[in-house]
Amino acid sequence: MNYSKRYIWIEAEEWLVDSWDCYDVNSDVIVIFPDRSKWVASLFTYKNIETLRQRTLKPVNGWMVHVFGPVIWC
């Protein structure tokens, strides 16, 4: 098999030990390949998705919708 060298950056590896809740967190991963192509992933725990839902739930014209900055997700 041909294994190319690649650079992998994991955001969570830069956090201080015990400064975050491993059950309620999201983190990004970036992989850069030798041909300079870049792949990015955002990873979320199930609990973090629920936390984000509750934090962004806002009443709009009598409806409860999720507001992410300029984006509204119903």
WOZIUR-V216479 format. One record per residue. N is the residue number from 1. RES is the residue in three letters. SS is DSSP state (A for helix, B for strand, O for the rest). PHI is phi as a letter, one per 20 degrees, with the letter a starting at -180 (NA if undefined). PSI is psi as a letter, one per 40 degrees, with the letter a starting at -180 (* if undefined). Layout:
[[N & RES & SS & PHI & PSI] [N & RES & SS & PHI & PSI]]
//
This chain:
[[1 & MET & O & NA & i] [2 & ASN & O & d & h] [3 & TYR & O & d & h] [4 & SER & O & e & i] [5 & LYS & O & f & i] [6 & ARG & B & b & i] [7 & TYR & B & d & h] [8 & ILE & B & c & h] [9 & TRP & B & d & h] [10 & ILE & B & d & h] [11 & GLU & A & g & d] [12 & ALA & A & f & d] [13 & GLU & A & f & e] [14 & GLU & A & e & e] [15 & TRP & O & f & i] [16 & LEU & O & f & i] [17 & VAL & O & f & h] [18 & ASP & O & m & e] [19 & SER & O & e & e] [20 & TRP & O & b & i] [21 & ASP & O & e & h] [22 & CYS & O & f & e] [23 & TYR & O & e & e] [24 & ASP & O & c & g] [25 & VAL & O & b & i] [26 & ASN & B & c & i] [27 & SER & B & b & i] [28 & ASP & B & d & i] [29 & VAL & B & c & h] [30 & ILE & B & c & h] [31 & VAL & B & d & h] [32 & ILE & B & d & h] [33 & PHE & B & e & i] [34 & PRO & O & g & d] [35 & ASP & O & e & e] [36 & ARG & O & m & e] [37 & SER & O & f & i] [38 & LYS & B & c & h] [39 & TRP & B & c & h] [40 & VAL & B & c & h] [41 & ALA & B & c & i] [42 & SER & B & d & h] [43 & LEU & B & d & h] [44 & PHE & B & c & i] [45 & THR & O & e & i] [46 & TYR & A & f & d] [47 & LYS & A & f & d] [48 & ASN & A & f & d] [49 & ILE & A & f & d] [50 & GLU & A & f & d] [51 & THR & A & f & d] [52 & LEU & A & f & d] [53 & ARG & A & f & d] [54 & GLN & A & f & d] [55 & ARG & A & f & d] [56 & THR & A & d & e] [57 & LEU & B & f & h] [58 & LYS & B & c & i] [59 & PRO & B & f & h] [60 & VAL & B & c & h] [61 & ASN & O & l & f] [62 & GLY & O & n & e] [63 & TRP & B & d & i] [64 & MET & B & e & h] [65 & VAL & B & c & i] [66 & HIS & B & e & h] [67 & VAL & B & d & h] [68 & PHE & B & d & g] [69 & GLY & O & l & b] [70 & PRO & O & e & e] [71 & VAL & B & d & h] [72 & ILE & B & d & h] [73 & TRP & B & d & h] [74 & CYS & O & e & *]]
//
